Amino acid sequence: TRARKRLVHRHSHYICVDIDGKDNPGVKGRWPRAKELLAEKFSSLCYAGLSVGGNGLCLVFRIAYPERHRAQYFALINEIRTKIHLYADSTCCDVTRLRVASYDPEPFFNPNAVPYLNLINKDYGVPCKNDRSASMDVDTKMRAYACIKIISDRQIDITCGYKVWRAIGQALANEFGPEEGRRLFHLVSQWHSDYYPTECDRLFDWCIANHDFINISTFFHYCREYNITFK
């Protein structure tokens, strides 16, 4: 069903943005270059391919806050306009909107895209007021993602000892919540010689219910012990 009030499936954590040729006459068919620019500027871009008619782009981004679908959508199209001077279709913000599959023989594809964190509080215009707490929240998450990327790139195990492993799970649960926190916990845990996904899930279930007194600074502490920093 396309009725939003009867939408029962879980959000995929991905969001689609359309760039139409008619709204961007200055591109003049240089869509491969547009894809390159988008990939350079947005680490959250998962896919960029030609639209059905070939004169435009279909973009798929990974987002951090599916419960705020519209706020993330408008933040994305506002940032695309500001950084690359491409104008996205602002009417395609409905979470239940259908789209026709399109084909591109040379698409951009990044399966390791990081979640997009920015929000905007009204339809296409002025970004949300970035008070100190909101700005710190985004910065903190980006630092955590940077550390986890280093851990994955270097295949470093920072979870030596059950108490350390549990504390890292609590820290990620506190900062990122049940879904994204679980994914990141697996990314951090997988380099231990005794890593088992089911055991990792069981511990994280406990961490979700018991993380009130452990925050993300604990995760950064254990990262620093292995010379992993976000700088």
Buried (B, 14 or more C-beta within 10 A) or exposed (E): EEEEEEEEEEBEBBBBBBBBBEBBEEBEEEBEEBBEBBBEEBBBBBBBBBBEEEBBBBBBBBBBBBEBBBBBBBBBBBBBBEEBEBBBBBEBBEBEEEEEEBEBEEBBEBEEBBBBBBBBBEBBEEBBEEEEEEEEBBEBBBBBBBBBBBBBEEEBBBBEEEEBBBBBBBBBBBBBBEEBBBBBBBBBBBBBEEBEEEEBEEBBBEBBEEBEEBBBEBBBEBBEEBEBEBE
